[in-house]
Amino acid sequence: MFIIFFGLIGAFLGLRRANRMNGARIDKLWLTGLFCILGMILGLLITIGVDRSGIL
């Protein structure tokens, strides 16, 4: 659940950054995908940390 959530947040932030830089459509797709993958990796690390600590 954390993975999907952080992936969507990453995609949103990547799209915002590409729009701020006035990027072309390929730039928007590339940055959205990159930030989505980075967000999913962060979500995976958080999921592993929560599982090992036994918080949830």
N, CA, C and O atoms as CSV, one atom per row, in Angstrom:
chain,resi,resn,atom,element,x,y,z
A,1,MET,N,N,0.817,-1.184,0.000
A,1,MET,CA,C,0.000,0.000,0.000
A,1,MET,C,C,0.871,1.261,0.000
A,1,MET,O,O,0.574,2.231,-0.698
A,2,PHE,N,N,1.935,1.235,0.781
A,2,PHE,CA,C,2.851,2.375,0.785
A,2,PHE,C,C,3.497,2.550,-0.590
A,2,PHE,O,O,3.744,3.675,-1.026
A,3,ILE,N,N,3.768,1.443,-1.264
A,3,ILE,CA,C,4.460,1.495,-2.552
A,3,ILE,C,C,3.613,2.226,-3.588
A,3,ILE,O,O,4.113,3.095,-4.303
A,4,ILE,N,N,2.339,1.875,-3.668
A,4,ILE,CA,C,1.449,2.521,-4.639
A,4,ILE,C,C,1.268,3.995,-4.294
A,4,ILE,O,O,1.301,4.855,-5.175
A,5,PHE,N,N,1.076,4.282,-3.008
A,5,PHE,CA,C,0.872,5.659,-2.567
A,5,PHE,C,C,2.074,6.537,-2.908
A,5,PHE,O,O,1.912,7.619,-3.472
A,6,PHE,N,N,3.270,6.080,-2.571
A,6,PHE,CA,C,4.456,6.879,-2.858
A,6,PHE,C,C,4.745,6.939,-4.355
A,6,PHE,O,O,5.306,7.924,-4.834
A,7,GLY,N,N,4.367,5.894,-5.103
A,7,GLY,CA,C,4.520,5.936,-6.552
A,7,GLY,C,C,3.648,7.011,-7.177
A,7,GLY,O,O,4.085,7.731,-8.074
A,8,LEU,N,N,2.408,7.119,-6.699
A,8,LEU,CA,C,1.511,8.156,-7.227
A,8,LEU,C,C,1.986,9.555,-6.836
A,8,LEU,O,O,1.906,10.487,-7.636
A,9,ILE,N,N,2.473,9.698,-5.619
A,9,ILE,CA,C,3.009,11.004,-5.204
A,9,ILE,C,C,4.225,11.367,-6.056
A,9,ILE,O,O,4.368,12.512,-6.487
A,10,GLY,N,N,5.099,10.390,-6.296
A,10,GLY,CA,C,6.269,10.634,-7.133
A,10,GLY,C,C,5.898,11.026,-8.549
A,10,GLY,O,O,6.510,11.921,-9.134
A,11,ALA,N,N,4.893,10.355,-9.103
A,11,ALA,CA,C,4.452,10.685,-10.460
A,11,ALA,C,C,3.888,12.101,-10.511
A,11,ALA,O,O,4.152,12.844,-11.456
A,12,PHE,N,N,3.119,12.469,-9.504
A,12,PHE,CA,C,2.561,13.823,-9.452
A,12,PHE,C,C,3.668,14.867,-9.349
A,12,PHE,O,O,3.620,15.893,-10.029
A,13,LEU,N,N,4.665,14.611,-8.502
A,13,LEU,CA,C,5.764,15.566,-8.354
A,13,LEU,C,C,6.601,15.665,-9.628
A,13,LEU,O,O,7.063,16.749,-9.983
A,14,GLY,N,N,6.799,14.539,-10.318
A,14,GLY,CA,C,7.540,14.559,-11.576
A,14,GLY,C,C,6.810,15.343,-12.650
A,14,GLY,O,O,7.428,16.090,-13.409
A,15,LEU,N,N,5.498,15.178,-12.715
A,15,LEU,CA,C,4.706,15.931,-13.691
A,15,LEU,C,C,4.733,17.421,-13.381
A,15,LEU,O,O,4.833,18.248,-14.288
A,16,ARG,N,N,4.644,17.762,-12.099
A,16,ARG,CA,C,4.718,19.176,-11.706
A,16,ARG,C,C,6.058,19.792,-12.084
A,16,ARG,O,O,6.127,20.919,-12.575
A,17,ARG,N,N,7.123,19.026,-11.845
A,17,ARG,CA,C,8.462,19.537,-12.163
A,17,ARG,C,C,8.622,19.736,-13.671
A,17,ARG,O,O,9.197,20.733,-14.107
A,18,ALA,N,N,8.119,18.796,-14.461
A,18,ALA,CA,C,8.218,18.920,-15.923
A,18,ALA,C,C,7.396,20.096,-16.426
A,18,ALA,O,O,7.826,20.800,-17.340
A,19,ASN,N,N,6.232,20.319,-15.852
A,19,ASN,CA,C,5.410,21.469,-16.254
A,19,ASN,C,C,6.092,22.777,-15.880
A,19,ASN,O,O,6.013,23.753,-16.626
A,20,ARG,N,N,6.761,22.806,-14.732
A,20,ARG,CA,C,7.447,24.019,-14.302
A,20,ARG,C,C,8.608,24.351,-15.232
A,20,ARG,O,O,8.925,25.523,-15.439
A,21,MET,N,N,9.245,23.319,-15.794
A,21,MET,CA,C,10.371,23.524,-16.705
A,21,MET,C,C,9.906,23.719,-18.148
A,21,MET,O,O,10.737,23.839,-19.048
A,22,ASN,N,N,8.585,23.753,-18.382
A,22,ASN,CA,C,8.012,23.881,-19.724
A,22,ASN,C,C,8.553,22.809,-20.662
A,22,ASN,O,O,8.960,23.097,-21.788
A,23,GLY,N,N,8.551,21.568,-20.178
A,23,GLY,CA,C,9.068,20.457,-20.970
A,23,GLY,C,C,8.081,19.990,-22.015
A,23,GLY,O,O,6.878,20.234,-21.920
A,24,ALA,N,N,8.614,19.317,-23.010
A,24,ALA,CA,C,7.783,18.726,-24.059
A,24,ALA,C,C,7.075,17.493,-23.491
A,24,ALA,O,O,7.296,17.114,-22.341
A,25,ARG,N,N,6.236,16.885,-24.297
A,25,ARG,CA,C,5.470,15.724,-23.830
A,25,ARG,C,C,6.387,14.577,-23.411
A,25,ARG,O,O,6.102,13.899,-22.423
A,26,ILE,N,N,7.480,14.345,-24.138
A,26,ILE,CA,C,8.399,13.258,-23.797
A,26,ILE,C,C,9.101,13.546,-22.477
A,26,ILE,O,O,9.368,12.624,-21.706
A,27,ASP,N,N,9.405,14.820,-22.205
A,27,ASP,CA,C,10.007,15.186,-20.924
A,27,ASP,C,C,9.040,14.919,-19.777
A,27,ASP,O,O,9.444,14.450,-18.714
A,28,LYS,N,N,7.762,15.221,-19.997
A,28,LYS,CA,C,6.756,14.975,-18.960
A,28,LYS,C,C,6.633,13.484,-18.675
A,28,LYS,O,O,6.560,13.076,-17.516
A,29,LEU,N,N,6.610,12.671,-19.728
A,29,LEU,CA,C,6.517,11.227,-19.543
A,29,LEU,C,C,7.752,10.672,-18.841
A,29,LEU,O,O,7.646,9.839,-17.941
A,30,TRP,N,N,8.920,11.143,-19.262
A,30,TRP,CA,C,10.170,10.648,-18.705
A,30,TRP,C,C,10.293,11.003,-17.226
A,30,TRP,O,O,10.600,10.139,-16.404
A,31,LEU,N,N,10.057,12.261,-16.884
A,31,LEU,CA,C,10.171,12.669,-15.491
A,31,LEU,C,C,9.089,12.046,-14.617
A,31,LEU,O,O,9.346,11.708,-13.462
A,32,THR,N,N,7.885,11.893,-15.156
A,32,THR,CA,C,6.817,11.247,-14.397
A,32,THR,C,C,7.184,9.803,-14.087
A,32,THR,O,O,7.002,9.342,-12.960
A,33,GLY,N,N,7.695,9.095,-15.071
A,33,GLY,CA,C,8.111,7.710,-14.863
A,33,GLY,C,C,9.264,7.588,-13.895
A,33,GLY,O,O,9.263,6.712,-13.030
A,34,LEU,N,N,10.244,8.454,-14.029
A,34,LEU,CA,C,11.404,8.421,-13.142
A,34,LEU,C,C,11.014,8.692,-11.695
A,34,LEU,O,O,11.428,7.963,-10.794
A,35,PHE,N,N,10.231,9.723,-11.470
A,35,PHE,CA,C,9.822,10.057,-10.118
A,35,PHE,C,C,8.893,8.987,-9.536
A,35,PHE,O,O,8.903,8.739,-8.330
A,36,CYS,N,N,8.092,8.357,-10.401
A,36,CYS,CA,C,7.221,7.273,-9.948
A,36,CYS,C,C,8.065,6.093,-9.460
A,36,CYS,O,O,7.782,5.523,-8.407
A,37,ILE,N,N,9.085,5.731,-10.210
A,37,ILE,CA,C,9.958,4.626,-9.803
A,37,ILE,C,C,10.699,4.967,-8.520
A,37,ILE,O,O,10.820,4.123,-7.632
A,38,LEU,N,N,11.198,6.199,-8.411
A,38,LEU,CA,C,11.882,6.605,-7.183
A,38,LEU,C,C,10.937,6.594,-5.987
A,38,LEU,O,O,11.318,6.186,-4.890
A,39,GLY,N,N,9.706,7.043,-6.204
A,39,GLY,CA,C,8.718,7.001,-5.133
A,39,GLY,C,C,8.384,5.586,-4.722
A,39,GLY,O,O,8.199,5.310,-3.537
A,40,MET,N,N,8.303,4.677,-5.694
A,40,MET,CA,C,8.009,3.288,-5.371
A,40,MET,C,C,9.158,2.634,-4.603
A,40,MET,O,O,8.920,1.824,-3.707
A,41,ILE,N,N,10.383,2.975,-4.942
A,41,ILE,CA,C,11.534,2.449,-4.197
A,41,ILE,C,C,11.499,2.973,-2.767
A,41,ILE,O,O,11.753,2.219,-1.828
A,42,LEU,N,N,11.189,4.250,-2.589
A,42,LEU,CA,C,11.070,4.808,-1.247
A,42,LEU,C,C,9.945,4.120,-0.475
A,42,LEU,O,O,10.102,3.809,0.706
A,43,GLY,N,N,8.820,3.883,-1.135
A,43,GLY,CA,C,7.712,3.182,-0.501
A,43,GLY,C,C,8.083,1.761,-0.110
A,43,GLY,O,O,7.655,1.276,0.938
A,44,LEU,N,N,8.876,1.087,-0.941
A,44,LEU,CA,C,9.329,-0.257,-0.624
A,44,LEU,C,C,10.221,-0.254,0.612
A,44,LEU,O,O,10.081,-1.110,1.485
A,45,LEU,N,N,11.140,0.711,0.686
A,45,LEU,CA,C,12.018,0.802,1.853
A,45,LEU,C,C,11.227,1.097,3.119
A,45,LEU,O,O,11.528,0.541,4.175
A,46,ILE,N,N,10.239,1.946,3.032
A,46,ILE,CA,C,9.399,2.249,4.188
A,46,ILE,C,C,8.596,1.026,4.593
A,46,ILE,O,O,8.440,0.756,5.784
A,47,THR,N,N,8.082,0.277,3.615
A,47,THR,CA,C,7.330,-0.940,3.911
A,47,THR,C,C,8.202,-1.964,4.618
A,47,THR,O,O,7.757,-2.597,5.575
A,48,ILE,N,N,9.424,-2.133,4.168
A,48,ILE,CA,C,10.343,-3.073,4.806
A,48,ILE,C,C,10.659,-2.613,6.223
A,48,ILE,O,O,10.694,-3.424,7.149
A,49,GLY,N,N,10.891,-1.308,6.395
A,49,GLY,CA,C,11.178,-0.784,7.730
A,49,GLY,C,C,10.021,-0.961,8.690
A,49,GLY,O,O,10.232,-1.310,9.852
A,50,VAL,N,N,8.808,-0.727,8.231
A,50,VAL,CA,C,7.633,-0.887,9.079
A,50,VAL,C,C,7.427,-2.355,9.425
A,50,VAL,O,O,7.071,-2.690,10.555
A,51,ASP,N,N,7.652,-3.228,8.448
A,51,ASP,CA,C,7.463,-4.661,8.695
A,51,ASP,C,C,8.478,-5.184,9.714
A,51,ASP,O,O,8.131,-5.976,10.590
A,52,ARG,N,N,9.704,-4.748,9.598
A,52,ARG,CA,C,10.735,-5.231,10.525
A,52,ARG,C,C,10.584,-4.647,11.931
A,52,ARG,O,O,10.930,-5.293,12.920
A,53,SER,N,N,10.072,-3.437,12.007
A,53,SER,CA,C,9.920,-2.833,13.333
A,53,SER,C,C,8.648,-3.300,14.028
A,53,SER,O,O,8.535,-3.188,15.249
A,54,GLY,N,N,7.695,-3.819,13.273
A,54,GLY,CA,C,6.461,-4.337,13.864
A,54,GLY,C,C,5.481,-3.261,14.274
A,54,GLY,O,O,4.672,-3.473,15.177
A,55,ILE,N,N,5.540,-2.102,13.623
A,55,ILE,CA,C,4.633,-0.998,13.984
A,55,ILE,C,C,3.207,-1.342,13.590
A,55,ILE,O,O,2.293,-1.164,14.395
A,56,LEU,N,N,2.993,-1.828,12.380
A,56,LEU,CA,C,1.630,-2.127,11.918
A,56,LEU,C,C,1.414,-3.614,11.868
A,56,LEU,O,O,0.329,-4.068,11.504
